[in-house]
C-alpha cells in the first residue's frame, strides 16, 4: 500500500487512478485489518491521532472515501490546514504538527536541520514520522475530495498545505517517504490548478521546480514529466519563456533516466513530444537556436529515424546559418518519410501538410545557397503526389518556391508566370514582393514599372516590418525618377528595428496560441505539436541576414543621394553608414583624448621592403595635429561625422616611384597613407596581416604594442573605443558574407571618392576593402579604375585582368577592360575581337540585363563594321538603361526571400 509510483509509462498520467489503492486480491485481508483497528480504538474509548490517521489511510485504500474524510475531520492539524495567511507566510513552514509528545512541534524546514546528513548525525525519528503522517493525512484529504468530485475543495487543501514544504529541502535519502507524499501533494496541486486555471498555478510550478532539483532523476519520472510539460506549455501560451531553459534541462534529465531507445516497432513518444515542446518554446522566445539544436541532437539518441526531429533540425539549422548541415538533414528527412510511405508505416510517415511545408521551405533555403538543382528535385517530389490540389495556400507556396528557383536560374519570364499563380492562390507579402521584382526586372518581357510599384506597395502593406519590402519600393520609386518619394521611403525603412523581436508567421501576430487550456481533460496532456506554428514557406532571416538587409538599404540610400546631389552629398552619407555600423556593433565612441595625439616621431613609417608603389605620407603640422584631436563641443552624430571628416582630409600623400607592374599573383601594390579615410577604425577591431595589395599590418585599437611595432595605428591616435560586447559565434559562411559585404561597402565609398577627385582617399578605401575580403574581384576592378583615373592604362589592364582571373564572369571587370581596349586607338583588331567575344559570352549569362555590357558590345561590333548588330546592342542597352534603378535589384536585394 505504500507504493505511490503506479503510473502509465506510455502516456503522461494526470489522474489519480489506483494510486494508494489496495489490489483486489488483498482487499479482504486489508478490510479485516481496518475493522480490527477500528474496534480496538473504540474499545479504549478514545482513538489516538496516529490511529485516526492509519484508519483514514486504510479507508481510502479500500475505496471508502467518506469514512476517510470522517476520520481526517477529527484531526485538528488537517482541519486547520491553510490558516497561516498570505503568500509570504507560506514561504516558511508555520504549521505545527502534533507528535506523540505533545510538547514537540515540527516543520519540514526544522527537520532539515535535525535529520541525519552525510556526516551521520542522529535525528529524532519520532518527529520525522509525525511530519510524514501529517503530510500523508493532508494529501489523503485532498485526494478523497477529488474522488468525490469536489475539485475546488481538493485544490484548496493542496494549496493551503504549501507552508509545510521546506526551503531548503531536507536530504532526500533520509526522508524519501516524506518526499513521496510531498511530491504527491504538489503534483495533484499542479494538475488541479491547471485544469481550473487557478492563479496559484505559477506558485506551485515554481515550488515544484525548486524541490525537484534535489530529487533522483528516476524518482516519480511520470509525474515530473507531467509537471514540466504543463509548466512549459503554460510558458508558451502566456508567451513568458524567459526562464524556461532550466525547466527544459530538468525535463531532459528525467527523460534520459526514464526512457530508453525504442525496440523494433516502438516509438519513444515522450521524447518526441519533448522535441515539439522545446521548439514551441523557441518559436515564442526567438533568439539564437543553438541550445535547442543541442537538445534535438540529444533526442536522436533516444529515437530511431524520427521525422519530426529531422524536420525541426532542418528549420533550426537554417536559422542558425549552418545551411550545409541543414541541407543534409533535409535530405535525410525526405528519405525517412518517403521510405515510411512506401512501407505503409503510417506512424513513421509525416503528414502531407508538414511534408509539403518542409520541402517548400527547404527548396527556398537551397535556392538561397544557389543549389537550384536540388531545390527543383524537392519541388518535383512535392508535386508528384502529396500535394492536395484543393489546398490553395499550399499550392501557392509551391508555385512561389518554383518561381524563386527559376529566378535564381536566370529564367525571369518563367519565374514571373509562377509568381502570378502564387499571388492568385495566396496574395501574401512574399508573393507580391517577388512579382514586383519580375515586373521591375530590366529587359523582362513582362516589364511594367506601374504594376511593380503596385505590388511592392501591397507587400509593404501586408508586412510593414520587413525591410526588404520598403527597400524594393524605394528602388522602384527611384527607377520612376520619383526622387523625393524614394528618399522618404528609404528614410522610413532605416527607422525600422534591425532585428525583429521574434520570428513570426507572415500576416499573423507572433505566436498565436492554438489552444486555450493547459489540459484537454483529466485523461492526459494534449500533444505538444498543437503549440507549433505552421512551417514558413521560406526560411526566416537570421540576425546576420537582417543586419545585411539593413546595411544594403543604407548603401542604396547613399547611392540615391549621390544620384540626386552628386558625390559631394554622398560623402557625408557614407560617414553616416559607417557610424551606423559602429552603433550596431556596440562600439562606444568615447571621446578624443589629447594624450593620444600622434607624436611627430611616431608618424614616420619604418622603411618597408621593396614594393611596387612607394608612398611617403605627409606629416601634419603640430598645430594641425592638435586641432584634429581637440574635443568638439558638440556630441553624438555631428561629433562623429566631424572626426571622420578630419580623418578623410588629414594630410596628403604622393606616389613617388613605380618599380614594376601590378601583374597576376605578383601584384603587390598600394601602401597605406595617412590620407586614407579610416572608417575602419570606427567599427572594426582586428589584427590582421596585409595580403597582396596591402604592405602594412594594422593593430587593434588600444593595443599596447601599437606604437612600438614600427607601424603606428592612425586610428588609435584619434579615437578611444571601448571593446564591443561578446557576440555569439558565427558560422564560417556568415563570416564570409559579412566580410564580402563590408568589402563592397568600402569599394562603393572608394568609387565616390574617385568621382570627387579624391584619388588618395579612393586608394585608401580600396586597401580597406582588400583587407576585408582579399578574394573580392571588385577590389581589383576599383584598383583598375583608380589607375585609369591616373592615366596608368597598363596598370589598369593588369588589375582588371586579375579581377577576371578571380571571377571569370565578373561583369564590372569585363566592362572596364572593354572600355580600356576600345579606347585604345592603337589596340588593333585582336583586342576588339577579344572584347566582342568576351561580352557576347556575358550577355548569354550574368550580363544579360546589364546595359553597359550591351553598350560596349555594340561599340565592339561597330569596330568590326557589323552595323546591324551594333544597332541591336545599342537599342538593348538604351532599353535596359531606361528600366534600371539606381542599383541592380540582384545586387541590392538578392534573388531569394
C-alpha positions in Angstrom: 0.0 0.0 0.0 3.0 2.3 0.4 3.8 2.2 -3.3 2.8 5.5 -4.7 4.6 5.2 -8.1 2.0 3.3 -10.1 1.8 5.2 -13.3 1.5 4.7 -17.1 4.8 4.6 -18.9 3.2 5.1 -22.3 1.3 8.3 -21.5 1.7 11.3 -19.2 -0.6 10.5 -16.2 -2.7 13.3 -14.8 -5.4 11.4 -13.0 -5.4 9.6 -9.6 -6.2 6.2 -10.9 -5.4 3.4 -8.5 -2.8 5.4 -6.5 -2.6 4.1 -2.9 -5.4 1.7 -3.6 -5.3 -1.9 -2.3 -5.1 -4.5 -5.1 -8.3 -6.5 -5.4 -6.7 -9.8 -4.4 -5.8 -8.2 -1.0 -9.0 -6.4 -0.2 -10.4 -8.9 2.2 -7.2 -9.0 4.2 -7.0 -5.2 4.3 -10.7 -4.9 5.3 -10.1 -7.3 8.3 -7.2 -5.2 9.5 -9.2 -2.0 9.1 -12.2 -3.4 11.1 -9.9 -4.8 13.8 -8.1 -1.5 14.3 -11.3 0.4 14.4 -12.8 -1.9 17.1 -9.5 -1.6 19.1 -9.8 2.2 19.2 -13.4 2.1 20.1 -12.8 -0.3 23.0 -10.3 2.1 24.5 -12.9 4.9 24.5 -10.6 7.2 22.6 -8.7 7.0 19.4 -5.2 8.5 19.3 -4.2 10.8 16.4 -2.0 8.1 15.0 -4.8 5.6 15.0 -7.1 8.0 13.2 -4.5 8.7 10.5 -4.0 5.0 10.0 -7.7 4.4 9.8 -8.1 7.2 7.3 -5.3 5.7 5.2 -6.9 2.2 5.2 -10.3 3.6 4.4 -9.0 5.5 1.4 -7.0 2.4 0.2 -10.2 0.3 0.4 -12.1 2.9 -1.6 -14.3 4.2 1.3 -13.6 8.0 0.8 -16.5 9.1 3.1 -15.0 7.2 6.1 -11.6 8.5 5.2 -12.8 12.1 5.4 -14.7 11.4 8.6 -11.5 10.1 10.3 -9.4 13.0 9.0 -12.1 15.5 10.0 -11.4 14.7 13.6 -7.7 15.8 13.3 -7.1 19.4 14.2 -4.0 19.8 12.1 -5.8 18.6 9.0 -8.9 20.7 9.6 -6.9 23.9 10.1 -4.6 23.4 7.1 -4.0 26.7 5.4 -5.0 29.1 8.2 -1.5 30.7 8.1 -2.4 33.7 5.9 -0.7 35.3 2.9 1.8 34.0 0.4 4.7 35.5 2.3 3.9 33.4 5.3 3.8 30.3 3.1 7.5 30.6 2.2 8.4 29.1 5.6 6.6 26.3 7.3 4.4 27.5 10.2 2.0 24.7 10.7 2.6 22.8 13.9 2.4 19.0 13.7 1.2 17.2 16.7 3.5 14.4 17.6 3.2 11.6 20.2 5.0 14.0 22.5 2.5 17.0 22.8 5.4 19.4 23.6 7.1 18.7 20.2 6.1 20.5 17.0 7.8 20.0 13.6 8.0 21.5 10.2 10.0 20.3 7.2 12.3 23.3 7.4 13.0 22.5 11.0 13.5 18.9 10.1 16.2 19.8 7.6 18.4 20.9 10.5 17.9 17.8 12.6 17.8 14.9 10.1 20.9 12.8 9.5 23.1 14.2 6.8 26.2 12.8 5.1 28.2 13.1 8.4 25.9 10.6 10.1 24.3 12.8 12.8 21.3 11.3 14.6 17.8 12.5 14.1 14.5 12.4 16.1 12.7 9.6 14.4 9.5 10.3 16.3 9.3 13.8 15.0 10.2 12.7 11.4 7.4 10.1 11.4 4.9 12.6 12.9 5.6 15.0 10.0 5.3 12.2 7.5 1.8 11.3 8.9 0.7 14.9 8.7 1.8 15.2 5.1 0.1 11.9 4.3 -3.1 12.9 6.0 -3.4 16.3 4.2 -2.7 14.6 0.9 -5.3 11.9 1.5 -7.8 14.6 2.5 -7.4 16.3 -0.9 -7.4 13.0 -2.8 -10.6 11.9 -1.1 -12.2 15.2 -2.1 -11.1 14.6 -5.7 -12.7 11.1 -5.6 -16.0 12.8 -4.5 -15.7 15.3 -7.4 -15.1 18.3 -5.2 -12.2 19.6 -7.2 -12.3 23.1 -5.7 -12.1 21.9 -2.1 -9.3 19.5 -3.1 -7.3 22.2 -4.8 -7.8 24.5 -1.8 -6.4 21.7 0.5 -3.3 21.2 -1.6 -2.6 25.0 -1.8 -3.2 25.6 1.9 -0.7 22.8 2.7 2.2 24.6 0.9 3.6 26.1 4.2 4.6 22.5 5.1 7.1 22.5 2.2 10.7 23.2 3.0 13.2 25.7 1.7 15.8 24.4 1.6 14.6 20.8 1.5 15.9 18.0 3.8 18.2 15.3 2.4 16.2 13.0 0.1 18.0 9.8 1.1 16.9 10.2 4.7 13.4 11.4 4.2 12.3 9.6 1.0 8.9 8.6 2.4 8.3 12.2 3.3 9.1 13.3 -0.2 6.8 10.7 -1.7 3.8 12.3 0.0 5.1 15.8 -0.6 5.6 15.2 -4.3 2.1 13.6 -4.5 0.6 16.7 -2.9 2.4 19.1 -5.2 1.7 17.1 -8.3 -2.1 17.0 -7.5 -2.0 20.7 -6.9 -0.4 21.3 -10.3 -2.9 19.1 -12.1 -6.0 20.6 -10.5 -4.7 24.2 -10.8 -4.0 23.6 -14.4 -7.5 22.1 -15.0 -9.2 25.0 -13.2 -6.7 27.7 -14.4 -6.2 28.8 -10.8 -3.9 31.8 -10.4 -1.8 29.9 -7.8 -0.6 27.6 -10.6 2.7 29.6 -11.1 3.5 29.4 -7.4 3.1 25.7 -7.4 5.2 25.4 -10.6 8.0 27.4 -9.0 7.9 25.3 -5.8 7.9 22.0 -7.7 10.8 23.0 -9.9 12.8 24.1 -6.9 12.3 21.0 -4.9 12.6 18.5 -7.8 16.1 19.8 -8.5 17.3 17.7 -5.5 15.5 14.5 -6.3 17.0 11.5 -8.1 16.3 11.5 -11.8 14.2 8.3 -11.7 12.0 9.5 -8.8 8.4 9.9 -9.9 9.5 10.3 -13.5 5.9 10.2 -14.9 4.7 12.9 -12.5 7.7 15.1 -13.2 7.2 14.9 -16.9 3.6 16.0 -16.4 4.6 19.0 -14.3 7.5 20.1 -16.5 5.3 19.7 -19.7 2.5 21.7 -18.2 5.0 24.3 -17.0 6.4 24.7 -20.4 3.0 24.7 -22.0 1.9 27.5 -19.7 5.1 29.5 -20.6 4.3 29.1 -24.3 0.7 30.0 -24.0 1.4 33.1 -21.9 4.5 34.0 -24.1 6.6 34.0 -21.0 9.6 31.8 -21.8 12.4 33.9 -20.3 13.2 31.3 -17.6 12.3 28.2 -19.4 15.8 26.8 -20.1 16.3 25.3 -16.6 12.8 23.6 -16.9 13.9 22.1 -20.3 17.2 20.9 -18.8 15.4 19.3 -15.9 12.9 17.6 -18.2 15.7 16.2 -20.3 17.4 14.7 -17.3 14.2 12.9 -16.3 13.6 11.6 -19.8 17.1 10.3 -20.0 16.6 8.3 -16.8 13.1 7.1 -17.5 13.0 6.3 -21.3 15.1 4.1 -23.5 15.9 3.6 -27.1 12.8 2.1 -28.8 12.7 -1.5 -29.9 11.5 -2.5 -33.3 8.0 -1.3 -33.9 8.1 1.1 -30.9 8.3 4.9 -30.7 9.7 7.0 -27.8 6.6 9.3 -27.7 7.8 11.2 -24.6 11.0 12.3 -26.3 9.2 13.2 -29.5 6.7 15.3 -27.5 9.6 16.9 -25.7 11.1 17.9 -29.1 7.9 19.6 -30.2 7.6 21.3 -26.9 11.0 22.9 -26.9 10.7 24.1 -30.5 7.4 25.8 -29.5 9.3 27.5 -26.6 11.9 28.7 -29.2 9.2 30.0 -31.5 7.8 32.2 -28.7 11.1 33.4 -27.4 13.1 33.6 -30.7 16.8 34.3 -30.3 19.7 32.0 -31.2 18.5 28.4 -31.7 21.8 26.8 -30.6 20.6 25.4 -27.3 17.5 23.9 -28.9 19.6 22.3 -31.6 21.8 20.7 -28.9 18.7 19.2 -27.3 17.5 17.9 -30.7 20.8 16.1 -31.3 20.4 14.5 -27.9 16.9 13.4 -28.8 18.2 11.5 -31.8 20.0 9.1 -29.3 16.6 8.1 -27.8 14.6 7.8 -31.0 15.0 5.9 -34.3 14.8 7.9 -37.5 12.3 10.4 -36.1 10.9 12.5 -39.0 9.8 15.3 -36.7 13.3 15.7 -35.2 14.8 15.9 -38.7 12.1 18.4 -39.7 12.8 20.7 -36.7 16.6 20.3 -37.2 16.3 21.4 -40.8 14.5 24.5 -39.8 16.7 25.5 -36.9 20.0 24.8 -38.6 18.8 27.0 -41.4 18.1 29.8 -38.9 21.5 29.3 -37.3 23.2 29.7 -40.7 24.6 26.2 -41.0 22.9 25.7 -44.4 25.2 22.7 -45.4 24.1 20.7 -42.4 20.5 21.9 -42.9 20.6 20.5 -46.4 21.8 17.1 -45.2 19.1 16.8 -42.5 16.5 17.9 -45.1 17.5 15.2 -47.5 17.5 12.7 -44.6 14.0 13.8 -43.6 12.8 13.3 -47.2 14.3 9.8 -47.2 12.8 8.8 -43.9 9.3 10.0 -44.8 9.4 8.5 -48.3 10.6 5.1 -47.0 7.8 5.1 -44.4 5.2 5.9 -47.0 6.5 3.1 -49.3 6.4 0.5 -46.5 2.9 1.6 -45.3 4.1 2.6 -41.8 1.7 5.5 -41.2 3.1 6.3 -37.7 6.6 6.9 -39.2 5.3 9.0 -42.1 4.8 12.7 -41.6 1.5 14.3 -42.6 1.1 15.6 -46.1 0.8 19.2 -44.9 4.0 19.0 -42.9 5.8 17.3 -45.7 4.9 19.9 -48.3 5.6 22.8 -46.0 9.0 21.4 -45.0 10.0 20.7 -48.6 8.9 24.1 -49.8 10.8 25.9 -47.1 13.8 23.6 -47.8 13.6 24.4 -51.5 13.7 28.1 -50.7 16.7 27.6 -48.5 18.5 25.7 -51.2 17.8 28.5 -53.7 19.3 30.8 -51.1 22.6 28.9 -51.3 22.5 28.5 -55.1 21.6 24.8 -55.2 18.8 25.1 -57.8 19.1 21.5 -59.0 18.3 20.0 -55.6 15.6 22.6 -55.0 13.8 21.7 -58.2 14.1 18.0 -57.2 12.3 18.7 -54.0 9.6 20.7 -55.7 9.1 17.9 -58.2 8.7 15.4 -55.3 6.1 17.7 -53.7 4.1 17.9 -57.0 4.4 14.1 -57.6 1.5 13.1 -55.4 1.5 14.5 -51.8 0.2 17.9 -52.8 -3.5 18.3 -52.3 -4.9 20.4 -55.2 -7.7 21.7 -53.0 -5.2 23.2 -50.5 -4.9 26.5 -52.4 -2.5 28.1 -50.0 -0.1 25.2 -50.1 -0.3 25.1 -53.9 0.5 28.8 -54.0 3.6 28.3 -51.7 4.8 25.6 -54.1 4.3 27.9 -57.1 6.2 30.6 -55.2 9.1 28.3 -54.5 9.3 27.1 -58.1 9.3 30.7 -59.2 12.2 31.6 -56.9 14.2 28.6 -58.3 13.5 30.0 -61.9 14.6 33.5 -60.8 17.8 32.2 -59.3 18.5 30.2 -62.5 18.0 33.4 -64.6 14.7 32.4 -66.1 12.8 35.6 -65.3 9.9 35.1 -67.6 9.2 31.6 -66.3 9.6 32.9 -62.7 7.0 35.7 -63.5 4.4 33.1 -64.5 4.8 31.2 -61.3 4.6 34.4 -59.2 1.4 35.3 -60.9 -0.1 31.9 -59.9 1.2 32.3 -56.4 -0.5 35.7 -56.0 -3.8 34.4 -57.4 -3.7 31.5 -54.9 -2.4 33.3 -51.8 -1.8 37.0 -52.1 0.8 37.3 -49.3 3.6 39.7 -48.9 6.2 37.4 -50.3 4.2 36.7 -53.4 3.7 40.3 -54.1 7.3 41.1 -53.4 8.6 38.6 -55.9 6.0 39.5 -58.5 7.1 43.2 -58.2 10.7 42.1 -58.8 9.8 40.4 -62.1 7.7 43.3 -63.2 10.6 45.7 -62.5 13.3 43.4 -64.0 15.1 45.3 -66.7 14.7 43.6 -70.1 12.0 41.2 -68.9 9.1 40.5 -71.2 6.6 41.5 -68.5 8.4 44.7 -67.5 5.8 47.2 -66.1 7.0 49.7 -63.6 3.5 50.8 -62.6 2.5 47.2 -61.8 5.8 46.7 -60.0 5.1 49.7 -57.8 1.6 48.5 -57.0 2.8 45.0 -56.0 5.6 46.4 -53.9 3.1 48.7 -52.1 0.9 45.6 -51.4 3.9 43.8 -50.0 4.7 46.7 -47.7 1.0 46.9 -46.6 0.9 43.2 -45.7 4.2 43.0 -43.9 5.3 46.6 -42.9 8.1 45.3 -40.7 10.1 43.7 -43.5 13.0 46.0 -44.5 13.3 44.4 -48.0 9.8 45.4 -48.9 10.5 49.0 -48.2 13.9 48.7 -49.9 12.3 47.4 -53.1 9.6 50.1 -53.0 12.4 52.8 -52.7 14.3 51.3 -55.7 11.2 51.3 -57.8 10.4 54.9 -57.0 13.9 55.8 -57.9 13.6 53.9 -61.2 10.5 56.0 -61.9 12.5 59.2 -61.0 10.4 60.0 -58.0 13.4 61.0 -56.1 11.8 62.7 -53.1 9.4 59.8 -52.5 12.2 57.3 -52.8 14.2 59.2 -50.3 11.3 59.4 -47.8 10.6 55.6 -48.2 14.3 54.7 -47.5 14.4 57.1 -44.5 11.3 55.4 -43.1 12.8 52.0 -43.7 16.0 53.0 -41.9 14.0 53.7 -38.8 12.7 50.1 -38.6 14.4 47.9 -36.0 17.3 45.9 -37.5 16.5 42.7 -35.6 12.9 41.6 -35.2 11.9 40.8 -31.6 10.8 37.3 -32.5 10.2 35.1 -35.5 6.6 35.1 -36.6 4.3 33.9 -39.4 3.6 36.2 -42.3 0.4 38.0 -41.8 -0.1 36.8 -38.2 1.0 38.1 -34.8 4.0 36.3 -33.3 2.8 33.0 -31.7 -1.0 33.0 -31.8 -1.9 30.2 -29.3 -3.9 27.4 -30.9 -5.3 26.1 -27.6 -6.6 28.0 -24.5 -6.3 25.2 -22.0 -3.3 23.6 -20.5 -5.0 20.2 -20.4 -7.7 18.7 -22.5 -9.2 16.6 -19.7 -8.1 14.5 -16.8 -7.0 11.7 -19.0 -3.8 13.2 -20.4 -1.8 16.1 -21.6 -2.5 17.1 -25.2 0.3 16.6 -27.8 2.7 19.5 -27.9 2.6 19.7 -31.7 -0.6 21.7 -31.2 1.5 24.5 -29.9 3.7 24.7 -33.0 3.3 27.4 -35.6 2.9 26.4 -39.3 6.2 26.0 -41.1 7.0 29.1 -43.0 7.2 28.8 -46.8 10.6 30.5 -46.7 13.4 30.2 -44.1 13.3 33.1 -41.6 16.2 35.6 -41.8 18.9 35.2 -39.2 20.3 38.1 -37.2 23.2 38.3 -39.6 20.9 38.4 -42.6 18.7 41.1 -41.0 21.8 43.2 -40.4 22.8 42.7 -44.1 19.4 43.7 -45.3 19.5 46.9 -43.2 23.1 47.7 -44.4 22.1 47.1 -48.1 19.2 49.6 -47.6 21.6 52.3 -46.3 24.0 51.6 -49.2 21.2 52.2 -51.6 20.2 55.4 -49.8 23.8 56.6 -50.2 23.8 55.8 -53.9 20.4 57.6 -54.3 21.9 60.6 -52.6 24.8 60.7 -55.0 22.5 60.4 -57.9 20.4 63.4 -56.7 23.0 65.6 -55.0 26.2 64.4 -56.6 29.2 62.8 -55.0 29.6 65.8 -52.6 26.3 64.9 -50.9 27.1 61.2 -50.8 30.3 61.7 -48.9 28.5 62.6 -45.7 26.1 59.8 -46.3 28.9 57.3 -46.3 30.0 58.7 -43.0 26.6 58.1 -41.6 26.6 54.5 -42.8 29.9 53.8 -41.1 28.7 55.4 -37.9 25.6 53.2 -38.0 27.7 50.1 -38.3 29.7 51.2 -35.3 26.5 51.7 -33.3 25.2 48.2 -34.3 28.3 46.6 -33.2 28.1 48.2 -29.8 31.2 50.3 -30.1 31.3 53.3 -27.7 33.0 56.2 -29.3 34.1 57.6 -26.0 36.0 60.8 -26.5 39.0 62.3 -28.2 42.0 62.2 -25.9 44.7 64.8 -26.1 47.1 62.2 -24.5 46.7 60.0 -27.6 47.8 62.7 -30.1 50.2 61.4 -32.7 53.7 62.4 -32.0 55.9 63.6 -34.8 58.4 60.8 -34.4 55.7 58.2 -34.3 54.2 59.3 -37.6 57.3 58.3 -39.6 56.9 54.9 -41.1 59.5 52.2 -40.9 61.3 51.7 -44.2 59.3 49.0 -45.9 60.7 46.2 -48.1 60.7 46.9 -51.8 57.1 47.1 -53.1 55.7 48.4 -56.5 54.3 51.7 -55.3 56.0 53.7 -52.5 54.1 56.3 -50.6 55.7 59.0 -48.4 53.0 60.3 -46.1 53.0 63.9 -45.3 53.4 64.8 -41.6 50.9 67.4 -40.3 52.0 70.5 -38.5 51.9 70.3 -34.7 49.0 72.8 -34.6 47.1 70.8 -37.2 47.7 67.6 -35.4 46.5 69.1 -32.1 43.4 70.7 -33.7 42.5 67.4 -35.3 42.0 65.8 -31.9 40.6 68.6 -29.9 37.3 67.8 -28.2 34.4 69.1 -30.2 31.8 70.8 -28.1 29.0 69.0 -30.0 28.1 65.5 -29.2 26.7 62.4 -30.9 26.3 62.2 -34.6 27.8 65.6 -35.5 30.9 64.9 -33.5 31.3 61.5 -35.1 31.0 62.9 -38.6 33.4 65.8 -37.9 36.1 63.4 -36.6 35.7 61.2 -39.6 35.9 64.1 -42.0 39.1 65.2 -40.3 40.5 61.7 -40.9 39.4 61.9 -44.6 41.1 65.2 -45.2 44.2 64.7 -43.0 47.5 65.1 -44.8 48.1 64.3 -48.5 50.4 61.7 -49.9 52.1 61.4 -53.2 53.2 58.5 -55.3 57.0 58.6 -55.7 58.0 55.6 -57.7 56.7 52.7 -59.6 59.0 49.8 -59.6 57.2 47.2 -61.7 53.8 46.4 -63.0 50.9 45.1 -60.9 50.7 41.7 -62.6 48.9 38.4 -61.7 49.9 36.9 -58.4 52.9 39.2 -58.3 50.5 42.1 -57.9 51.9 43.7 -54.7 50.6 47.2 -54.8 49.5 50.0 -52.5 50.9 51.2 -49.2 48.5 52.7 -46.7 48.8 56.5 -46.4 47.8 58.8 -43.7 45.2 60.3 -46.1 43.2 57.1 -46.1 39.7 57.6 -44.8 40.0 55.3 -41.8 36.3 54.5 -41.4 37.7 51.0 -40.5 38.9 52.3 -37.1 35.4 53.2 -36.2 33.8 49.8 -36.2 36.4 47.1 -36.6 38.9 45.9 -34.1 41.0 43.2 -35.7 44.7 42.4 -36.0 45.5 41.2 -39.5 48.3 40.7 -41.9 48.1 42.5 -45.1 47.9 40.5 -48.3 48.6 41.2 -52.0 47.5 44.9 -52.1 48.4 45.7 -48.5 52.0 46.1 -47.3 51.1 47.1 -43.8 49.9 45.4 -40.6 47.1 47.1 -38.7 46.9 46.8 -35.0 43.7 46.6 -32.9 42.6 49.8 -31.3 44.1 50.4 -27.9 46.8 47.8 -28.4 49.7 48.3 -26.0 52.2 47.4 -28.7 50.8 49.8 -31.3 53.4 52.5 -31.1 56.3 50.1 -30.6 55.8 48.0 -33.6 57.1 50.5 -36.1 53.8 50.8 -37.8 51.8 53.4 -35.9 48.0 52.9 -35.8 46.5 56.1 -37.0 43.1 55.1 -35.7 44.5 54.5 -32.2 45.7 58.1 -32.1 42.3 59.6 -32.8 39.6 57.5 -31.1 39.3 55.7 -27.8 36.9 52.9 -28.4 35.6 50.5 -25.7 35.7 46.9 -26.7 32.5 45.5 -28.1 30.4 43.1 -26.1 30.9 39.4 -26.9 28.8 38.2 -29.8 27.5 34.7 -30.4 29.8 32.6 -32.6 29.0 32.9 -36.3 29.3 30.2 -38.9 32.2 30.4 -41.5 29.6 31.1 -44.2 28.1 34.0 -42.2 31.6 35.5 -41.5 32.5 35.2 -45.2 29.2 37.0 -46.2 29.8 39.8 -43.7 33.4 40.2 -44.9 32.3 40.5 -48.5 29.5 42.9 -47.6 32.0 45.2 -45.7 34.4 45.0 -48.6 31.7 46.1 -51.1 30.9 49.0 -48.8 34.5 50.2 -48.9 34.5 49.8 -52.6 31.3 51.9 -53.1 32.8 54.7 -50.9 36.0 54.4 -53.0 34.0 55.0 -56.2 32.5 58.1 -54.6 35.9 59.4 -53.6 37.2 58.8 -57.1 34.3 60.7 -58.7 35.0 63.5 -56.2 38.6 63.6 -57.5 40.0 62.5 -54.1 42.2 59.8 -55.6 44.2 59.1 -52.5 41.1 58.6 -50.4 39.8 56.3 -53.0 43.0 54.3 -52.9 42.8 54.0 -49.1 39.2 52.7 -49.3 40.3 50.1 -51.8 43.0 49.0 -49.4 40.5 48.6 -46.6 38.2 46.6 -49.0 41.0 44.2 -49.8 41.7 43.7 -46.0 38.0 42.7 -45.5 37.9 40.2 -48.4 41.0 39.5 -50.4 39.0 37.3 -52.8 36.6 40.1 -53.8 37.1 40.7 -57.6 35.6 44.2 -57.0 38.8 45.2 -55.2 40.8 44.8 -58.4 38.0 46.4 -60.5 38.2 49.5 -58.4 42.0 49.4 -58.4 41.9 49.3 -62.2 39.6 52.3 -62.3 41.9 54.0 -59.9 44.8 53.5 -62.2 42.7 54.5 -65.2 41.9 57.8 -63.4 45.6 58.4 -63.1 46.2 57.6 -66.7 48.1 54.4 -66.0 46.3 52.2 -68.5 48.6 49.3 -68.4 48.3 49.0 -64.6 44.5 49.3 -65.1 44.5 46.5 -67.6 46.6 44.3 -65.2 44.2 44.9 -62.3 41.1 44.2 -64.4 42.7 41.0 -65.7 43.4 40.0 -62.1 39.7 40.5 -61.3 38.7 38.3 -64.2 41.2 35.7 -63.1 39.4 35.6 -59.7 35.9 35.5 -61.3 35.8 34.7 -65.0 32.3 36.2 -65.3 32.9 39.4 -63.4 30.7 41.9 -65.3 32.3 45.0 -63.9 35.8 43.8 -64.8 34.8 42.8 -68.3 33.1 46.2 -68.9 36.1 48.1 -67.5 38.5 46.1 -69.7 36.4 46.6 -72.7 36.3 50.3 -72.1 40.1 50.5 -71.9 40.7 48.3 -75.0 38.1 50.1 -77.1 39.5 53.5 -76.2 43.0 52.4 -77.3 43.2 53.5 -80.9 46.4 51.5 -81.4 45.0 48.3 -79.9 44.4 46.6 -83.2 41.8 44.2 -84.3 42.8 41.4 -81.9 41.7 43.4 -78.8 38.4 44.4 -80.5 37.7 40.7 -81.3 38.5 39.7 -77.7 36.1 42.3 -76.3 33.4 41.2 -78.7 33.8 37.6 -77.8 34.1 38.3 -74.0 30.9 40.5 -73.9 29.0 38.2 -76.3 29.5 35.4 -73.7 28.4 37.6 -70.9 25.1 38.7 -72.5 24.2 35.0 -72.5 24.6 34.8 -68.7 25.3 37.2 -65.9 25.5 40.3 -68.0 22.2 39.8 -69.9 20.4 42.6 -68.1 23.3 45.0 -67.7 23.1 48.0 -70.1 26.9 48.7 -70.0 27.6 45.2 -71.4 25.3 45.7 -74.3 26.7 49.2 -74.9 30.3 48.1 -75.2 29.3 45.1 -77.2 27.7 47.4 -79.7 30.8 49.5 -79.8 32.9 46.4 -80.5 30.6 45.4 -83.3 30.9 48.9 -84.7 34.7 48.5 -84.8 34.1 45.2 -86.6 31.8 47.0 -89.1 28.8 44.9 -88.0 26.3 47.8 -88.1 23.1 45.8 -87.7 24.4 44.0 -84.6 25.6 47.3 -83.3 22.2 48.8 -83.7 20.5 45.9 -81.9 23.0 46.1 -79.0 22.7 49.8 -78.5 18.9 49.6 -78.6 19.0 46.9 -75.9 21.5 49.0 -73.9 19.2 52.0 -74.1 16.1 50.0 -73.1 17.9 48.5 -70.1 19.3 51.8 -69.0 15.8 53.3 -69.1 14.4 50.5 -67.0 17.0 50.1 -64.3 17.1 51.8 -60.9 20.0 53.4 -59.0 21.2 49.9 -58.1 20.7 46.5 -59.7 17.9 44.5 -58.0 20.0 41.4 -57.8 22.8 43.2 -56.0 20.7 45.3 -53.6 18.1 42.7 -52.6 19.3 39.3 -53.7 17.1 36.8 -55.5 15.8 34.8 -52.6 13.4 35.9 -49.9 
